[in-house]
Amino acid sequence: MLVDGRWNGDWQPVQAKDDEGRFVRQISSFRNWITPTGEAGPTGEGGFKAESGRYHLYVAYICPWASRTLMVRALKGLNEHISVSVVNPVLSEQGWQFGGAPDSKVAGDSDSLNGHKYLHQLYTQVDPRFTGRATVPVLWDKLRQVIVNNESADIIRMLNTAFDHLTDSALNPALDLYPEGLHQAIDSLNERLYHELNNGVYKVGFATSQFAYEEAYQGIFSLLDELEQTLSDGRSYLLGEQLTESDIRAFVTLVRFDVAYYGLFKCNRELIAQKPQLQAYLQRIYALDGIAATVNIEHIKQGYYSIKALNPTGIVPVGPRLAYEFSKEFKSEHKYEFKTDFR
C-alpha cells in the first residue's frame, strides 16, 4: 500500500483482519459526485458537472466492484460519453499495473491519459502524501485532473441519473436502476448482498481462522439458497420484473463464482450451475445488450489465480465451460434494448 505517498512492500490480498480472523475491507477515500449541474452530491465537494467526454473510468475486469460500474455505463448508454482504461488482471508487486507483464498471458491498456505504469501513481498524482491502497474502480476527471470517486457504490448510483440529459433520446427513457418506489427494498437487499455475498466471498477466501471461514461460508450459501427460492416464482429479477441496482450487484459476484470463488476461495458447497434458478437468472442478465462485453473470463481467471497467497504455483485452471457464454436465446425475450458497443 501507499504510506505517506510512498509505495510500501509487496502487494498482499488481506487488507486487514479483526481479532477473530475476519477479513476487513478498506474504506474508499475519494467520495465526490458527478451531478447534472455540478452541485455537490451526498458526499464530497461540488464542481463535477455531467459532461460528455469529461470523465474516464479506470477498471479491472477481474474486479467485481469495478465491473459493476462498467455494467451501468453500458446499460445507461454512456459508452460514448465516458472512456475506459482496463488494467492488467495480474497484480504486480506494486498492485494494479497498466499494459503487459513478463509473466502474464493477458495484458491491460496503457495509461493513455497520464502515462503511469502503476495505478498507485494516479493516486499520488492527486495526493502526493496519500496513505492507503490504490483500488479500482477510479472515476477520473480529465478537466480538473483529479479523482472524482473510487467507491463503486457511489459511482453506479451517480451514473444512473447524472447523464440522463445526454442519453434519454437514444435509449429507453424508463430505464432506472434505482426507481423511486423501490428505494427501501433495493437498499435493504443491497446491504445483505454486500455483507453475505459480494464481500462474503472475500471473507471466505481471505479468512485467517476456521471460525471466520465457516461463518462467512454459511452466510453465502444461506443467501444463495434464499435467492434461488425467490426466483422460483418466475420473476425475471430479484425484485420482480424491474432490473435494478441490486441485480447489478448480484451479477458481478455470480458471474465469477464458478470460475474463481468455488475453487480458489473454497466456496465449494455447490456451483451456481447447480442452482437452476440462479443459473437462468445469470444467463438472462448476461444476455442483455452490452453486458457480455463487461465480462472477460480469461482476465478473471488469470487475475484471481495469480494471487500467490492462495495459489502459489500460479497454475490457472482450463475450465469450467460456462453455459451462458454459449447461449443467445435469452436476448430476444428481453424488453430492454441497449447499445451493444463497449469500448
Salt bridges, closest charged atoms under 4 A:
ASP4 OD1 - ARG129 NE 2.80
ASP18 OD2 - ARG22 NH1 3.01
GLU20 OE2 - ARG22 NH1 3.06
GLU45 OE2 - ARG144 NH2 2.87
GLU51 OE1 - ARG54 NH1 2.78
GLU80 OE2 - HIS81 NE2 3.73
GLU80 OE1 - LYS339 NZ 2.69
ASP109 OD2 - ARG343 NH2 2.81
ASP141 OD2 - ARG54 NH2 2.74
ASP154 OD2 - ARG31 NE 2.45
ASP164 OD1 - LYS76 NZ 2.99
ASP187 OD1 - ARG157 NH2 3.50
GLU191 OE2 - HIS195 NE2 3.10
GLU196 OE2 - ARG192 NE 3.14
GLU215 OE1 - ARG22 NE 2.62
ASP225 OD1 - ARG269 NH2 2.57
ASP225 OD1 - LYS275 NZ 2.82
GLU226 OE2 - ARG192 NH1 2.71
ASP233 OD2 - ARG235 NH2 2.93
GLU245 OE2 - ARG157 NH2 2.77
GLU245 OE2 - ARG249 NE 3.52
GLU270 OE2 - ARG269 NH2 2.42
GLU270 OE2 - LYS275 NZ 3.01
ASP289 OD1 - LYS331 NZ 3.31
